[in-house]
């Protein structure tokens, strides 16, 4: 059984051919060009998952819709660009001890890898007549991966049973293939891996949001909004060791091509075998709540909480409890194929770090966030804003740290809008975004990046791109 061959392999398979933290504005190419600054900028269907109260603001398009907006991001705060490329493109290249030592250092970090892919397959918004506000709908696919390893975890992945912490309690190498008895003096896994997290979240969302203006006074307007989403769970892996506790479970749909072996015969295991990308192994409900204010003619303020709710995972659920460190079966890596070795370390076919057990279901919170924003719309040609976003929990798919950014939109010509700014946090370093959008009276198309410098940095590489070519806005004050 190979229940963790998912975590990086599938997510990388989905994301890398198109290209970090689940930030749903990655599928919004205009917001990506501002580094994710979006709370006061978002309009029509783009308000979904950001601030639904913006649907109540005056000046919305009568109808706005899109097809196929896509965004992807891939970054590391601890790997060098050179080492990053080795892992991605040189998986069959043999390595020696010097390269293994370099790998251990590079993989030891709270943000060794962050990867996201967001796709808005369809978005639609309609402004209702007679001051009744606006309503929006969308379907969005989201995949996020986070890998943070302490030095012990990195050492075990790279060197297997030759890792220092393993050799300390199991000094005799195991070459027999038989299970080594657990040393009763060995520390608990939660202690050995303290600070380590391996997380994957893949979902399909069906969203609806509504916003309406509730106050219209001279120099001050206020809107409120609410959003709801029904979520299909395509897969999750959430493995965290922190403060003496281990939290570990997985639930993966058939699209992950996991062979669960004999565990399917366990009465506590709800096996989902049918193929199909949207054959979910969990479902949930999420809510967004927002406030939006307009002060004078130019100042905008926004506040929202998003992804409030829970998922219940009922298919292919496995859990793991804390236990004493075992001698792993692995001899360590011999090539740059570290992703495979990460998967192998959590394989239950042989002695590894975890022992998985079948479960009927597992309930988990959604990646809730608090979003605050302020913006100045000086004219139809220039707008600037600042955003702050903080995670409300540490579940798979959430930000690993608060985000703050400053973004601007500028139209040097009536047919061209440029976006840029500066942002940081959320598991990334300081980023310089850039976006280019072609604009007409009804159509927009553009491409953007969260950090144009990240493509060239030897330290902390960051690759990101978002694009959309079929965004239409009809009517209103566009």
C-alpha positions as CSV (number, residue, x, y, z in Angstrom):
1,X,0.0,0.0,0.0
2,X,1.4,3.4,-0.9
3,X,-0.9,6.0,0.7
4,X,1.5,8.9,0.5
5,X,2.7,8.6,-3.0
6,X,0.2,11.4,-3.5
7,X,1.7,14.3,-1.6
8,X,4.2,15.7,-4.0
9,X,4.0,13.3,-7.0
10,X,0.4,14.0,-7.9
11,X,0.4,17.7,-7.0
12,X,3.6,18.2,-9.0
13,X,2.1,16.2,-11.8
14,X,-0.9,18.6,-11.9
15,X,1.0,21.8,-11.4
16,X,4.5,21.7,-12.8
17,X,3.6,21.3,-16.5
18,X,1.6,24.5,-16.2
19,X,4.0,26.4,-14.1
20,X,2.6,27.5,-3.2
21,X,-0.2,27.9,-0.3
22,X,-3.8,28.0,-1.3
23,X,-4.5,31.5,-2.2
24,X,-7.5,31.5,-4.5
25,X,-6.6,34.8,-6.1
26,X,-3.9,32.9,-8.1
27,X,-6.7,32.1,-10.6
28,X,-7.4,35.9,-10.8
29,X,-4.8,37.2,-13.2
30,X,-5.4,40.8,-12.3
31,X,-4.9,40.2,-8.6
32,X,-1.8,38.1,-9.2
33,X,-0.2,41.1,-11.0
34,X,-0.6,43.0,-7.8
35,X,1.0,40.3,-5.7
36,X,-2.4,39.1,-4.3
37,X,-3.6,42.6,-3.2
38,X,-7.3,42.2,-4.0
39,X,-9.7,43.0,-1.2
40,X,-10.8,46.5,-2.4
41,X,-10.1,45.8,-6.0
42,X,-12.2,42.7,-6.5
43,X,-15.4,43.0,-8.6
44,X,-18.1,40.7,-10.0
45,X,-17.2,37.0,-9.7
46,X,-13.7,37.8,-8.6
47,X,-15.2,38.7,-5.2
48,X,-15.9,35.1,-4.5
49,X,-13.6,33.8,-1.7
50,X,-12.3,37.4,-1.3
51,X,-15.0,39.8,-0.1
52,X,-18.6,39.2,-1.3
53,X,-19.6,42.6,0.0
54,X,-18.0,44.2,-3.1
55,X,-20.9,42.8,-5.1
56,X,-23.0,45.6,-3.5
57,X,-20.8,48.4,-4.7
58,X,-22.1,50.8,-7.3
59,X,-20.5,50.7,-10.8
60,X,-20.4,46.9,-11.2
61,X,-20.8,45.5,-14.7
62,X,-24.3,44.4,-15.5
63,X,-23.0,41.0,-16.5
64,X,-19.5,39.7,-16.1
65,X,-18.2,36.2,-17.0
66,X,-15.1,34.2,-17.6
67,X,-13.9,30.9,-18.8
68,X,-10.7,29.2,-17.8
69,X,-8.7,31.6,-15.7
70,X,-5.6,29.7,-14.5
71,X,-2.8,30.4,-12.0
72,X,0.1,28.4,-10.6
73,X,2.9,29.0,-8.1
74,X,5.9,27.0,-7.1
75,X,8.5,28.2,-4.6
76,X,11.1,27.3,-1.9
77,X,12.6,29.4,0.8
78,X,15.4,26.9,1.6
79,X,16.4,25.3,-1.7
80,X,18.7,27.1,-4.0
81,X,17.7,27.6,-7.6
82,X,20.4,25.1,-8.8
83,X,19.3,22.4,-6.4
84,X,15.6,23.1,-7.1
85,X,16.3,22.4,-10.8
86,X,18.1,19.2,-10.0
87,X,15.1,17.9,-8.1
88,X,12.7,18.9,-10.9
89,X,14.7,17.8,-14.0
90,X,17.6,15.5,-12.9
91,X,15.8,12.8,-10.9
92,X,17.9,10.1,-12.4
93,X,21.3,11.7,-11.9
94,X,23.4,9.7,-9.3
95,X,24.6,11.7,-6.3
96,X,27.3,11.1,-3.7
97,X,27.5,12.0,0.0
98,X,28.4,15.7,-0.7
99,X,25.2,16.1,-2.7
100,X,23.2,14.3,0.0
101,X,24.6,16.7,2.6
102,X,23.6,19.6,0.4
103,X,20.1,18.1,0.0
104,X,19.7,17.8,3.8
105,X,20.6,21.5,4.3
106,X,18.3,22.5,1.4
107,X,15.3,20.6,2.5
108,X,15.6,21.7,6.1
109,X,13.2,24.6,6.3
110,X,9.7,25.7,7.3
111,X,8.9,26.4,3.6
112,X,11.0,23.8,1.7
113,X,8.3,23.7,-1.0
114,X,5.0,25.6,-1.5
115,X,3.0,24.8,-4.6
116,X,-0.5,25.9,-5.8
117,X,-2.6,25.5,-8.8
118,X,-6.0,27.3,-9.0
119,X,-8.4,27.1,-12.0
120,X,-11.6,29.0,-12.3
121,X,-13.4,27.0,-14.9
122,X,-16.4,29.3,-15.0
123,X,-17.3,32.6,-13.3
124,X,-20.5,34.6,-13.7
125,X,-21.8,37.7,-12.0
126,X,-25.0,39.7,-12.5
127,X,-25.9,43.1,-11.1
128,X,-29.5,43.1,-10.0
129,X,-31.8,46.0,-10.7
130,X,-33.4,48.5,-8.3
131,X,-30.5,48.5,-5.8
132,X,-30.9,44.8,-5.0
133,X,-27.1,44.2,-5.2
134,X,-25.2,41.6,-7.1
135,X,-25.0,37.9,-7.3
136,X,-22.1,35.7,-8.5
137,X,-21.4,32.1,-9.3
138,X,-18.3,30.1,-10.1
139,X,-16.6,26.7,-10.1
140,X,-13.0,26.5,-9.0
141,X,-10.5,23.7,-8.8
142,X,-7.8,24.2,-6.1
143,X,-4.7,22.2,-5.4
144,X,-2.1,23.2,-2.8
145,X,1.0,21.5,-1.4
146,X,3.2,22.6,1.5
147,X,6.4,20.9,2.6
148,X,8.2,22.0,5.7
149,X,10.9,19.8,7.2
150,X,13.0,20.0,10.3
151,X,16.6,18.8,10.1
152,X,15.8,15.3,11.3
153,X,13.0,14.8,8.7
154,X,15.3,16.0,5.9
155,X,18.1,13.8,7.1
156,X,15.8,10.7,7.3
157,X,14.4,11.4,3.8
158,X,17.8,11.8,2.3
159,X,19.9,9.2,4.3
160,X,17.2,6.7,5.5
161,X,18.5,4.5,8.2
162,X,21.9,6.2,8.0
163,X,20.4,9.4,9.3
164,X,22.0,10.6,12.5
165,X,18.9,10.4,14.7
166,X,18.2,6.8,13.4
167,X,21.8,5.6,13.9
168,X,21.7,7.0,17.5
169,X,19.0,4.4,18.5
170,X,19.6,1.8,15.8
171,X,23.4,1.7,15.3
172,X,23.4,-1.6,13.4
173,X,22.3,-1.2,9.7
174,X,19.4,-3.5,8.7
175,X,20.3,-5.4,5.6
176,X,18.1,-8.4,6.2
177,X,14.8,-6.8,5.0
178,X,13.2,-8.0,8.2
179,X,11.5,-5.6,10.7
180,X,13.8,-4.2,13.3
181,X,12.3,-4.3,16.9
182,X,11.5,-0.9,18.2
183,X,14.0,0.5,20.7
184,X,12.1,1.3,23.9
185,X,14.4,4.2,24.5
186,X,13.8,5.8,21.1
187,X,12.0,9.2,21.2
188,X,8.5,9.7,19.9
189,X,8.0,10.6,16.3
190,X,6.3,13.8,17.3
191,X,9.5,14.8,19.0
192,X,11.8,13.7,16.2
193,X,9.8,15.5,13.6
194,X,8.8,18.6,15.6
195,X,8.1,21.4,13.2
196,X,7.6,19.2,10.2
197,X,4.5,19.4,8.0
198,X,3.6,17.7,4.8
199,X,0.3,18.9,3.4
200,X,-1.8,18.4,0.3
201,X,-5.3,19.7,-0.4
202,X,-7.2,19.2,-3.7
203,X,-10.8,20.3,-4.0
204,X,-13.5,21.3,-6.5
205,X,-15.8,24.2,-5.4
206,X,-19.2,25.3,-6.5
207,X,-19.7,28.9,-5.2
208,X,-22.4,31.4,-4.9
209,X,-22.1,34.9,-3.4
210,X,-24.4,37.9,-2.8
211,X,-23.7,41.5,-1.8
212,X,-25.9,44.5,-1.3
213,X,-25.4,48.1,-0.4
214,X,-27.1,48.8,3.0
215,X,-26.1,52.4,3.6
216,X,-25.8,55.3,1.2
217,X,-25.1,58.6,2.8
218,X,-23.2,61.6,1.4
219,X,-19.5,60.7,1.6
220,X,-20.1,57.2,3.0
221,X,-21.5,54.0,1.6
222,X,-21.5,50.5,3.2
223,X,-22.2,47.1,1.7
224,X,-22.5,43.6,3.2
225,X,-22.0,40.2,1.5
226,X,-22.1,36.5,2.1
227,X,-20.8,33.6,0.1
228,X,-21.5,29.9,0.2
229,X,-19.6,27.0,-1.4
230,X,-20.2,23.3,-1.7
231,X,-16.9,21.5,-1.8
232,X,-16.0,18.1,-3.3
233,X,-12.9,16.7,-1.7
234,X,-10.6,15.2,-4.3
235,X,-7.8,14.5,-1.9
236,X,-6.1,15.5,1.4
237,X,-3.0,14.7,3.3
238,X,-2.3,16.6,6.5
239,X,0.7,15.4,8.5
240,X,2.0,17.8,11.2
241,X,4.3,17.3,14.2
242,X,4.3,20.2,16.6
243,X,4.7,20.8,20.3
244,X,4.8,17.1,21.2
245,X,1.7,16.2,19.1
246,X,1.3,14.3,15.9
247,X,-1.6,15.0,13.6
248,X,-1.7,12.8,10.5
249,X,-4.4,11.6,8.1
250,X,-5.0,11.0,4.4
251,X,-8.0,10.6,2.2
252,X,-7.3,10.3,-1.6
253,X,-9.7,9.8,-4.5
254,X,-9.0,7.2,-7.2
255,X,-7.4,9.9,-9.4
256,X,-4.4,9.6,-7.2
257,X,-4.0,6.0,-8.3
258,X,-3.2,4.7,-4.8
259,X,-3.0,0.9,-4.2
260,X,-4.4,0.4,-0.7
261,X,-3.7,-3.4,-0.8
262,X,-5.2,-5.5,2.0
263,X,-6.5,-2.5,3.9
264,X,-9.6,-2.5,1.6
265,X,-10.7,-5.6,3.6
266,X,-10.8,-3.7,6.9
267,X,-14.4,-3.1,8.0
268,X,-13.4,0.4,9.1
269,X,-12.1,1.3,5.6
270,X,-14.6,2.9,3.2
271,X,-13.0,2.0,-0.1
272,X,-13.7,4.3,-3.1
273,X,-12.5,2.5,-6.2
274,X,-14.3,4.0,-9.1
275,X,-12.2,6.1,-11.5
276,X,-13.0,9.6,-12.6
277,X,-11.5,12.9,-11.7
278,X,-14.5,14.2,-9.8
279,X,-15.1,11.0,-7.8
280,X,-14.8,12.7,-4.4
281,X,-13.8,11.1,-1.1
282,X,-15.2,14.0,1.0
283,X,-17.6,16.9,1.0
284,X,-18.1,20.1,2.9
285,X,-19.6,23.4,3.2
286,X,-17.9,26.8,3.5
287,X,-19.0,30.4,4.1
288,X,-17.6,33.8,3.5
289,X,-18.7,37.0,5.1
290,X,-17.7,40.5,4.1
291,X,-18.0,44.3,4.7
292,X,-17.1,47.0,2.3
293,X,-17.0,50.8,2.8
294,X,-16.6,53.8,0.5
295,X,-15.5,57.0,2.2
296,X,-15.6,60.1,0.1
297,X,-15.0,59.6,-3.6
298,X,-11.7,57.7,-3.4
299,X,-11.2,55.7,-0.2
300,X,-12.3,52.1,0.0
301,X,-12.1,49.7,2.9
302,X,-12.8,46.0,3.1
303,X,-12.9,43.3,5.7
304,X,-13.9,39.7,5.3
305,X,-13.5,36.2,6.8
306,X,-13.4,33.3,4.2
307,X,-13.5,29.5,4.2
308,X,-15.4,29.2,7.4
309,X,-16.7,25.6,7.7
310,X,-15.6,22.0,7.6
311,X,-14.9,19.0,5.4
312,X,-15.9,15.5,6.2
313,X,-13.7,12.9,4.5
314,X,-15.4,9.6,4.2
315,X,-13.5,7.7,1.5
316,X,-10.1,6.0,1.6
317,X,-9.4,7.5,5.1
318,X,-6.2,6.5,6.9
319,X,-4.9,8.0,10.2
320,X,-1.7,7.6,12.1
321,X,-0.9,8.0,15.8
322,X,2.3,8.9,17.6
323,X,4.8,6.2,18.2
324,X,8.5,5.7,18.9
325,X,11.0,6.1,16.2
326,X,11.6,3.0,14.2
327,X,14.5,2.0,12.0
328,X,13.3,2.8,8.5
329,X,13.8,0.3,5.7
330,X,15.2,2.9,3.4
331,X,18.9,3.2,2.6
332,X,18.4,6.8,1.5
333,X,18.5,8.5,-1.9
334,X,21.1,7.6,-4.6
335,X,19.8,10.1,-7.1
336,X,18.0,13.5,-7.1
337,X,14.6,11.7,-7.0
338,X,13.8,13.0,-3.5
339,X,10.1,13.2,-4.3
340,X,10.0,9.5,-4.6
341,X,11.9,9.0,-1.4
342,X,9.5,11.3,0.5
343,X,6.7,9.1,-0.7
344,X,8.5,5.9,0.2
345,X,9.2,7.2,3.8
346,X,5.4,7.1,4.4
347,X,4.7,3.9,2.6
348,X,3.0,1.3,4.8
349,X,4.2,-1.8,2.9
350,X,7.4,-1.7,4.9
351,X,8.8,-0.3,8.1
352,X,8.8,3.5,7.9
353,X,8.1,6.4,10.2
354,X,4.3,6.0,10.4
355,X,1.9,3.1,11.0
356,X,-1.4,3.9,9.3
357,X,-4.8,2.7,10.4
358,X,-8.1,2.6,8.6
359,X,-10.9,5.0,9.6
360,X,-14.5,5.5,8.7
361,X,-14.3,9.2,8.4
362,X,-12.3,12.3,9.4
363,X,-13.6,15.8,9.9
364,X,-11.3,18.8,9.3
365,X,-11.8,22.5,9.2
366,X,-11.5,24.5,6.1
367,X,-8.5,26.9,5.7
368,X,-10.1,29.9,7.2
369,X,-8.6,33.4,6.7
370,X,-9.1,36.9,7.9
371,X,-8.7,39.5,5.1
372,X,-8.4,43.3,5.5
373,X,-7.9,45.8,2.8
374,X,-7.7,49.6,2.1
375,X,-7.6,51.2,-1.3
376,X,-7.5,54.6,-3.0
377,X,-9.2,55.0,-6.4
378,X,-7.8,58.3,-7.5
379,X,-9.3,58.1,-11.0
380,X,-10.3,55.6,-13.7
381,X,-6.6,55.4,-14.5
382,X,-5.0,54.8,-11.2
383,X,-5.8,52.7,-8.1
384,X,-3.6,51.6,-5.1
385,X,-4.4,49.3,-2.2
386,X,-2.9,47.5,0.7
387,X,-4.0,44.0,1.9
388,X,-3.4,42.0,5.0
389,X,-4.4,38.3,5.2
390,X,-3.9,36.0,8.2
391,X,-4.6,32.3,8.5
392,X,-7.2,31.3,11.2
393,X,-5.9,27.8,11.5
394,X,-3.0,25.5,10.3
395,X,-4.9,23.0,8.2
396,X,-3.8,21.7,4.9
397,X,-4.4,24.3,2.1
398,X,-4.0,27.4,4.3
399,X,-1.3,30.1,4.4
400,X,1.7,29.1,6.6
401,X,2.0,32.8,7.8
402,X,0.3,36.1,7.5
403,X,0.5,38.0,4.1
404,X,0.8,41.7,3.5
405,X,1.1,43.5,0.2
406,X,0.9,46.8,-1.5
407,X,-0.5,46.8,-5.1
408,X,-1.3,49.4,-7.8
409,X,-3.2,49.4,-11.1
410,X,-2.3,52.0,-13.7
411,X,-3.7,52.6,-17.2
412,X,-1.1,54.4,-19.4
413,X,-3.5,53.9,-22.3
414,X,-7.2,53.2,-22.5
415,X,-6.4,49.7,-23.8
416,X,-3.7,48.7,-21.4
417,X,-3.6,48.2,-17.6
418,X,-0.4,47.6,-15.8
419,X,-0.3,46.1,-12.3
420,X,2.5,45.8,-9.8
421,X,3.4,46.3,-6.1
422,X,5.4,44.6,-3.4
423,X,4.3,41.7,-1.1
424,X,5.7,39.4,1.5
425,X,4.8,36.7,4.0
426,X,2.6,33.6,3.5
427,X,5.7,31.4,3.4
428,X,7.4,33.5,0.7
429,X,10.0,36.2,0.7
430,X,9.6,39.7,-0.5
431,X,8.0,39.6,-4.0
432,X,7.8,42.0,-6.9
433,X,4.7,41.2,-8.9
434,X,3.9,42.4,-12.4
435,X,0.8,42.1,-14.6
436,X,-0.3,43.2,-18.0
437,X,-3.9,43.3,-19.1
438,X,-5.4,44.3,-22.4
439,X,-8.7,46.1,-21.9
440,X,-11.6,47.0,-24.2
441,X,-15.1,48.1,-23.4
442,X,-16.3,44.5,-23.0
443,X,-13.2,42.2,-23.0
444,X,-10.1,41.7,-20.9
445,X,-7.1,39.4,-21.3
446,X,-3.9,39.3,-19.4
447,X,-0.9,37.5,-17.9
448,X,0.8,38.2,-14.6
449,X,3.4,36.9,-12.1
450,X,3.5,37.0,-8.3
451,X,7.2,37.7,-8.4
452,X,9.2,38.5,-11.6
453,X,12.5,38.4,-9.6
454,X,11.8,34.9,-8.4
455,X,12.6,33.4,-11.8
456,X,16.2,34.6,-11.5
457,X,17.0,34.3,-7.8
458,X,19.6,31.7,-6.9
459,X,18.3,31.9,-3.3
460,X,14.6,31.3,-2.6
461,X,13.4,30.7,-6.2
462,X,9.7,31.5,-6.9
463,X,8.0,30.6,-10.2
464,X,4.4,31.8,-10.7
465,X,2.1,32.8,-13.5
466,X,-1.6,33.5,-14.0
467,X,-3.5,34.0,-17.2
468,X,-6.9,34.6,-18.6
469,X,-8.1,35.4,-22.1
470,X,-11.9,35.2,-21.8
471,X,-13.0,37.8,-19.2
472,X,-16.0,39.8,-20.4
473,X,-17.8,42.7,-18.7
474,X,-21.0,44.1,-20.2
475,X,-22.8,47.2,-19.1
476,X,-22.3,49.2,-15.9
477,X,-19.5,51.8,-15.5
478,X,-16.6,49.8,-16.9
